[in-house]
Structure formats: structure tokens, C-alpha cells
Amino acid sequence: MCFLGLELLNLPVQPIYTFSSMSKHFETNSIRISTSKSNQKEHSAPLYLTSSFTFDSAEEARATFAEELDGNIYSRYANPNSSDLIEKICAAEGTEDGIATASGMAAMFASIAALLQQGDHVLAARSLFGSTHQLLTRVFPKWGITSTYGDISDYLNWEKLIQPNTKMLFIETPSNPGLEIIDLEWAGKFAKAHGLILVVDNCFATPYLQQPAKWGADIVTHSATKYIDGQGRVLGGLILGRQELIKQVQFFTRHTGPAISPFNAWILSKSMETLAVRMDRHCSNALKVASEFESHSSVIAVKYPFLKSHPQHNLALKQMSQGGGVVTLDLHGGIERAKRFIDSLKMISITANLGDSRSIITHPASTTHSKLSEVERQQVGITDGLIRLSVGLEHHEDIISDVAQALDRSN
Ligand SMILES: Cc1ncc(COP(=O)(O)O)c(C=O)c1O
């Protein structure tokens, strides 16, 4: 479990709302878990914009470094703002401990680099965020860590993909951008049966909709840049899981330095307070948008986990409480139509982010997943006409009318 360490700052310590006194309700924990109050008695957690922390004596410094005393040392290791964020997210995910990093990719990189050695092998689901794919196929092989992809339509075949040196199972569900759903129960059992570390990127679902640790995930990662921030302001990443594994990742991050800034951690911790209400609205808006365009003549297919037509709809119902905020539309007319459609939008933003209060459109084939080869894109269903719509918090009628007019004008 993480510590907040304020006792050592000589501040009067108020009772902290911690793990042991957690509520059974997501919303309450996300709001009430907090650093203890300083002597200013502020109501909202302050920003600890400091690189290091002081000690009252040489002995206290020694003992803190030796981990005989809990306490903050240096913000590359921990800071009250990052600890505050980690404490909240651990409560949300049901994990023992965690680390906050400068970006989602720093979290993906650190969780693999810290837990594997040269000569190890990762088995991963084929549908992964573009940069995670680059890590596995182009970065880690340089250090002798290799990977193989499995197709989720073919679970029975995954046994055959395991090698004597396979150490990790890495998945993302729902996947970006294909919205493929991987059976977390299956993944948890499969990983356990083969002694693999199961890593789940839970960025699209957020802990409000799905908690992979419940199904046996050893490590849960996030791009906190997305729904956890929720307003497109800051980058951040999270690595959460069993303490024994997190300790190993902590050693790696302390000495390689991908720490989150206190300011970004403070923003993300504040954002956790509204995650539940925001996700409720993202999900209800997304379901309305998906249903509206499901049978539109310009659209080959609309994909959304909580539409009955989604190929893994029942699985989504089993492991997610709602369908998330992302909808994909596969347009007739390929790349040219997709570009005309995007250029015809009046309100929805054209940008590569997602999970923002503002609705966002992205063309994965030419942006986020453009570094994949055409074959690699086809294998994960990223067609030239595929549009990823991150449904925001505007009124659903305005989102629907912008998409509808752009479909008409681009016809
Ligand atoms: C599923 C997923 N994982 C990881 C990342 C990387 O996160 P970041 O951009 O915060 O580095 C993203 C970014 O879009 C993502 O969608």
C-alpha cells in the first residue's frame, strides 16, 4: 500500500481516509481519499510543487532511505500528489499498490521492461494501441525481448503460441481502436495456468466500468491522459497491481525516472472525483450515437460494445458495467470518404486524443495506427474507412446532428 508521508513534514496529521477505511462505493473513495490536511486546513488537496523533501536529522534521512521510516524523499520516487492519485486509483481498481508515470506509454514501457529480462517472450493480443505495438515489435526486440500475437477469435490456439520463455500475457480490452473485447476471465485463468504475468491496459474502460484485477490481472495499466483526466489537459500513466510486482517496477522507475509531475498528478487526482459521473454521460451519449447510425446507408458497420450487433456483446455485458465512450464507424468509400466526412464536421474536434469532454474524431489508419503496415492494420480491422469517435459530454443531439450532417455532405 502506498504512503502519504506527511507526518515527516511536521504537519499536523489528520486522520487519512485510507484503504482500511474505504467505502464500498467507487464515487466516495474517488472523492474522499486524500492526503492529510496541512496546517492551513485546506479543504481541497494542495499542490506539492517540490522536487525534494527535507529531513530533521541525518539519522532521519538515513532511516528514510533505508525504508525503515515511511516518508517522502524526492519527487522522482514519490510525492504527496502522486501518492494521493495512486491511493485513489488503487481503491478504484482493487489493487494493492501502484506507480504514476509521465504518460501512458511510460507506464506500458516500464511494466514490461521492469518485469522481463533479455531472452523473455511476451504473448499479446494482436489488437493493441499503435505505440504499444511499436514497443513490442520494434523497441523490445533490440534488448532480446520478443513477442507473438494471438487473435482473439482463436483462443484455443493460444496454447500453441506459448514458448518455453513466455513470461507475460499483454492485452487491451476494449482495444484501441477496434473495440475488440477479450475475455478477462479466460485471460486470468490462462495466465495462471501457464505462470504468466497478466498485464491489462484498462484505458478504454476505466476502473469505473471494469476492474481487470478481479479477473486475475497481475498488472493493470492506464493512459490517464484519456478518461482519467477527461478534459484533454495533461499526460499521465498508471501501473497498478500486486505489491510484490509493483516493488520491482518501482525499482525500475525510481532509477530510470519516468515520474509524473506533481502538477499532473494533482490534476488527475481531482479528475478522479468526477470520473463516475463523467463516464455515465460518456457511455449514455455513446450508446445513443451508436444506435442512431447503426443502419445509416453511408456506414458499413458501427461498433460499440453495448450494441447487440457487437461480435462480443455478451462478453462486454459480463465484464463491463457500461459500453465506454468510443464508437467506431466504418464508412463506405474508403479513405477519400473518411477524409471528406472529417472535413465536413462543424463541432467535433479533429485530434488524436480521446476521453475528452469534447467529442473527438480520429482516422486511425492515417494517424494513430499509421506506422502499422497495411497487413497489420487489416489483421486488426483498421480499414481505410474506419473512423474512431470519442463521444464527449456535449448534448447528444448536437453530437448526432454534427455526425449526420457530415455524413450527408461527404456523400
Ligand atoms: C489504449 C491506450 N494505451 C496507451 C496509450 C498511450 O498513452 P499516452 O498517450 O498517455 O502515452 C493510449 C493513447 O492513446 C491508448 O489509447
The ligand as a Gaussian input file, in Angstrom:
#p B3LYP/6-31G(d) Opt

LIG

0 1
 C       -5.146000       2.063000     -25.064000
 C       -4.023000       3.053000     -24.931000
 N       -2.939000       2.698000     -24.231000
 C       -1.891000       3.551000     -24.102000
 C       -1.900000       4.801000     -24.681000
 C       -0.715000       5.714000     -24.520000
 O       -0.977000       6.716000     -23.602000
 P       -0.254000       8.152000     -23.584000
 O       -0.674000       8.864000     -24.813000
 O       -0.754000       8.775000     -22.322000
 O        1.214000       7.914000     -23.554000
 C       -3.029000       5.210000     -25.399000
 C       -3.056000       6.543000     -26.032000
 O       -3.934000       6.815000     -26.861000
 C       -4.116000       4.306000     -25.527000
 O       -5.230000       4.638000     -26.205000

